[in-house]
Amino acid sequence: MALTGRWLYVLQRLTKRMWFRASLYCGLAVLTALVGVVVRPVLPPGLAGRFGADSVGNILSILATSMLAVTTFSLATMVSAYGTASQSATPRAANLLIEDNGAQIALATFIGAFLFSIAGLIALSTGIYGDGGRMVLFIASVLVIVVITVTLLRWIEQLSRFGRVGETINLVEAATRRAMHTRAKAPWMGGVPFEGPPPDGVPIEAPDVGYVEHLDMEQLERVAAAHGCNLHVLALPGTLAVPGRPLAIVTTALDEDGLKGVRDAFSIGDSRTFEHDPRYGLVVLNEVAVRALSPAVNDPGTCIDVISTIVRLFVEWSEARARHAGHAEVRFPHVHVPELEEADMYDDVFPSIAREGAHMREIGIKLQKAFIALSRLEYAPMRQPVARHSRETLARAMATMTFEPDRVDLQRTASQGAWATQVPEERPAADGTA
């Protein structure tokens, strides 16, 4: 039976753990080292000496020594990259580096090659291989060396950018894009549109305090269908579950099993995740931009890069929503789910950047150009909040900037928007003149 819902989510999270892939590679390496014991009776005698397989012990010794050093170096480099990403970008992005496929494959390959060498040496010392077994081990050792060489070359290339701010932004962008595309295809997560909680509904609160990481829609549908009621979700992934804040509201009171089924459908953890929470990726990008504008970092170029990334994500979100409009599949007709509000997504990123960069001409102009680009999108919900954010951003800048040419340039850029931007009243100068 295929894994679905909550258990599939748990398995997906498990496979992203660094130890999981390393354990798989280690098990495969040990099996590869011992396969010669099984195959040796099939091979004719004398092959080992003809192909030089008698030297396999020396090869394995070199592999064991070198792979231990490479593994130690790689671990030290990765830990250093995590610290660099946490300090220069944001600690929330470090998890993406930990879950990076390239880094995990490299580390798992090196550890697996080390265990392959150790297992082979131990088996050789016991004499269980024989002539044919040594031949198989020799061929396996050559293949392992090829895999190590390819992995090491790719790892060297990745190390040149691993943990850098630009690479971290790219990782966050990719994770956010995946989550946004998934939600754009299914804005109600397979359920039906949420049109407000029922007035006589029964609220169901979370048993623990934490962030909603995942919704098991199949389980919610089973519970609702079994009790002949409709279930209205109030806590989407990324919502902080606290006492007094319902996870959902049902139209009929449920028994203990039903209440437990609903609560178990909400996976609650200590922190937000990228997979099912598009807004979390936007929050992390916002943190990178705000930190870049701090006096300690003072890197407006990174902030401008983040603004461009955010605009790109919003454009793709707009295109995906327009493309899938009216085609959302309803798989869970008893579960009502609210869709993401574009205004909330804007609030996740623009106000903080506008506040921290209010005194910078280049940040203000970049933000206004971003608003102009977003105002031209065909997807109407993406256009509606633009005018408000443009006016607020301009007001912040006008209240902070003192150099008149910068103020004029910013006003000129803001006036190019498709909306009628109201320029705030000029502040009186220090000497009382306008």
ZALUM-929194 format. One record per residue (C-alpha): x, y, z. Coordinates in steps of 0.05 Angstrom, whole numbers, padded with zeros to 5 digits, always signed. Layout:
N
XYZ...
This chain:
434
+00000+00000+00000+00028+00068-00020+00046+00117+00034+00001+00177+00036-00012+00238+00079+00023+00244+00145+00068+00183+00137+00091+00205+00069+00109+00272+00098+00147+00239+00155+00185+00196+00104+00202+00257+00062+00230+00293+00123+00269+00231+00143+00302+00224+00076+00329+00295+00082+00367+00279+00145+00442+00277+00133+00451+00211+00169+00397+00176+00127+00434+00180+00061+00501+00167+00094+00472+00104+00126+00446+00079+00059+00513+00090+00026+00549+00056+00083+00504-00005+00078+00513-00009+00003+00588-00002+00011+00593-00060+00060+00549-00104+00015+00593-00086-00045+00656-00105-00006+00627-00173+00013+00596-00190-00054+00661-00224-00075+00649-00278-00023+00585-00298-00059+00611-00291-00130+00679-00326-00121+00656-00397-00137+00631-00375-00205+00698-00346-00229+00754-00389-00256+00818-00393-00215+00879-00353-00234+00843-00289-00255+00867-00250-00195+00940-00257-00211+00929-00244-00285+00895-00177-00273+00937-00155-00214+00882-00163-00163+00933-00185-00111+00948-00111-00099+00877-00098-00077+00899-00095-00004+00945-00036-00018+00890-00001-00057+00841-00009+00001+00891+00016+00051+00903+00079+00010+00828+00089+00003+00815+00080+00077+00868+00131+00096+00850+00183+00044+00774+00178+00053+00780+00188+00128+00819+00253+00116+00771+00276+00061+00710+00262+00104+00739+00300+00162+00756+00359+00117+00687+00359+00085+00652+00358+00153+00694+00417+00177+00680+00455+00113+00605+00443+00118+00602+00465+00190+00640+00528+00172+00592+00541+00114+00532+00533+00160+00561+00585+00207+00577+00632+00149+00507+00626+00121+00476+00639+00190+00517+00702+00200+00517+00732+00131+00446+00711+00109+00400+00684+00163+00401+00623+00210+00335+00600+00178+00371+00586+00113+00422+00539+00145+00373+00482+00142+00373+00485+00067+00448+00477+00067+00443+00418+00113+00390+00386+00067+00429+00402+00003+00431+00340-00041+00501+00354-00069+00532+00362+00000+00497+00300+00027+00517+00257-00032+00589+00279-00027+00593+00264+00048+00556+00198+00041+00602+00177-00016+00665+00191+00024+00639+00155+00086+00614+00097+00044+00682+00091+00009+00717+00091+00076+00672+00035+00103+00680-00004+00037+00755-00002+00047+00751-00023+00120+00703-00080+00105+00746-00104+00047+00809-00103+00089+00776-00142+00145+00749-00193+00096+00818-00200+00063+00852-00211+00130+00805-00269+00145+00819-00303+00078+00746-00313+00059+00753-00282-00010+00798-00332-00045+00825-00319-00115+00758-00303-00148+00735-00260-00090+00797-00217-00094+00783-00206-00168+00712-00182-00153+00739-00137-00098+00791-00108-00145+00738-00090-00197+00693-00060-00143+00752-00019-00117+00765+00009-00187+00692+00028-00194+00692+00061-00125+00754+00101-00144+00717+00126-00207+00656+00146-00165+00701+00181-00114+00737+00220-00169+00673+00245-00201+00642+00262-00133+00705+00298-00110+00709+00341-00173+00636+00361-00165+00647+00373-00090+00706+00419-00104+00663+00460-00152+00607+00464-00100+00655+00484-00044+00674+00546-00083+00604+00575-00070+00577+00533-00013+00552+00578+00043+00561+00643+00004+00505+00693+00007+00489+00687-00067+00485+00611-00064+00442+00615-00001+00394+00662-00036+00390+00614-00094+00374+00556-00047+00319+00595-00012+00291+00617-00079+00289+00546-00105+00254+00520-00042+00204+00577-00044+00190+00566-00118+00174+00493-00107+00126+00509-00050+00093+00565-00090+00083+00522-00152+00053+00466-00110+00004+00514-00077-00012+00550-00143-00033+00484-00174-00077+00467-00114-00096+00533-00079-00143+00496-00032-00096+00436-00025-00147+00390-00058-00205+00414-00016-00259+00465-00031-00255+00541-00022-00261+00568+00049-00316+00621+00053-00315+00635+00127-00325+00593+00189-00396+00568+00204-00430+00609+00259-00450+00548+00299-00386+00508+00287-00346+00470+00339-00273+00493+00345-00216+00443+00352-00152+00469+00385-00082+00441+00381-00056+00397+00438+00013+00429+00433+00044+00497+00419+00084+00500+00355+00081+00514+00281+00036+00475+00234+00084+00440+00186+00038+00396+00145-00036+00380+00135-00058+00308+00123-00117+00325+00078-00135+00252+00068-00144+00241+00142-00185+00304+00150-00230+00280+00093-00238+00211+00125-00258+00240+00192-00306+00291+00162-00338+00239+00115-00345+00188+00171-00382+00237+00216-00423+00268+00160-00398+00339+00171-00356+00392+00138-00289+00413+00165-00263+00484+00158-00187+00491+00164-00164+00554+00200-00090+00538+00209-00051+00531+00144+00022+00507+00145+00063+00561+00177+00010+00581+00228+00031+00584+00301-00015+00538+00340-00029+00564+00410-00084+00554+00461-00147+00592+00442-00130+00591+00368-00170+00535+00333-00137+00491+00282-00204+00478+00249-00279+00484+00259-00328+00427+00246-00402+00434+00234-00418+00375+00280-00390+00356+00348-00341+00298+00342-00327+00240+00389-00259+00229+00420-00234+00188+00361-00256+00242+00312-00222+00297+00353-00158+00257+00356-00161+00243+00282-00167+00317+00266-00111+00337+00313-00065+00283+00287-00076+00309+00216-00039+00373+00236+00036+00360+00241+00062+00410+00292+00136+00424+00302+00183+00474+00333+00195+00515+00270+00166+00530+00201+00188+00490+00140+00195+00507+00067+00160+00448+00035+00087+00467+00047+00094+00539+00070+00109+00587+00012+00105+00648+00057+00162+00621+00100+00209+00624+00040+00189+00697+00030+00201+00712+00103+00271+00682+00099+00287+00722+00036+00263+00784+00074+00310+00768+00131+00369+00763+00083+00352+00831+00054+00342+00864+00121+00407+00837+00148+00443+00862+00086+00418+00932+00102+00440+00931+00174+00498+00977+00193+00541+00917+00211+00536+00888+00140+00519+00949+00097+00509+00910+00033+00453+00942-00008+00473+00901-00069+00450+00838-00035+00384+00871-00017+00374+00892-00089+00388+00820-00110+00335+00795-00061+00284+00845-00086+00295+00819-00157+00287+00748-00132+00222+00765-00097+00194+00799-00160+00214+00737-00201+00177+00691-00152+00115+00735-00152+00114+00737-00228+00119+00661-00231+00065+00655-00177+00020+00701-00218+00031+00661-00281+00019+00595-00246-00046+00619-00212-00072+00646-00278-00053+00582-00314-00088+00537-00264-00148+00582-00250-00211+00541-00253-00174+00475-00259-00162+00459-00186-00180+00386-00172-00227+00374-00113-00205+00310-00079-00231+00326-00009-00301+00355-00016-00314+00357+00059-00253+00399+00076-00255+00474+00066-00187+00507+00060-00169+00582+00055-00123+00602-00001-00061+00645+00007-00074+00719+00006-00028+00757-00040-00033+00818+00005-00005+00777+00063+00052+00753+00018+00069+00825+00002+00068+00843+00075+00118+00788+00089+00172+00822+00048+00163+00894+00029+00149+00934+00093+00213+00911+00129+00257+00925+00069+00224+00992+00059+00235+01009+00132+00308+00989+00135+00325+01020+00067+00284+01083+00073+00346+01127+00075+00378+01094+00014+00362+01122-00055+00381+01057-00091+00335+01014-00048+00277+01062-00054+00282+01065-00130+00290+00989-00135+00228+00979-00093+00187+01027-00136+00211+00992-00199+00190+00926-00168+00121+00954-00154+00115+00980-00225+00133+00911-00253+00083+00876-00207+00028+00926-00226+00032+00902-00298+00017+00830-00282-00047+00801-00312-00066+00765-00248-00109+00817-00212-00097+00797-00139-00023+00811-00149-00037+00882-00174-00085+00904-00120-00036+00912-00061+00017+00947-00103-00009+01018-00098-00013+01015-00022+00058+00989-00015+00084+01040-00064+00052+01097-00025+00076+01071+00042+00147+01059+00016+00149+01129-00014+00123+01159+00051+00177+01124+00091+00231+01149+00044+00205+01221+00043+00205+01222+00119+00277+01198+00122+00316+01225+00063+00345+01295+00070+00382+01302+00004+00334+01336-00044+00359+01305-00110+00349+01235-00081+00278+01254-00061+00263+01281-00131+00290+01218-00165+00249+01173-00120+00186+01213-00132+00198+01212-00207+00206+01136-00206+00144+01126-00163+00102+01170-00209+00114+01122-00267+00067+01070-00236+00000+01055-00267-00035+01079-00203-00045+01151-00180+00009+01154-00127-00003+01208-00076+00062+01240-00057+00064+01257+00018+00070+01328+00040+00141+01355+00042+00174+01360+00110+00195+01431+00129+00270+01439+00130+00308+01451+00194+00311+01527+00180+00236+01530+00168+00239+01536+00093+00202+01488+00046
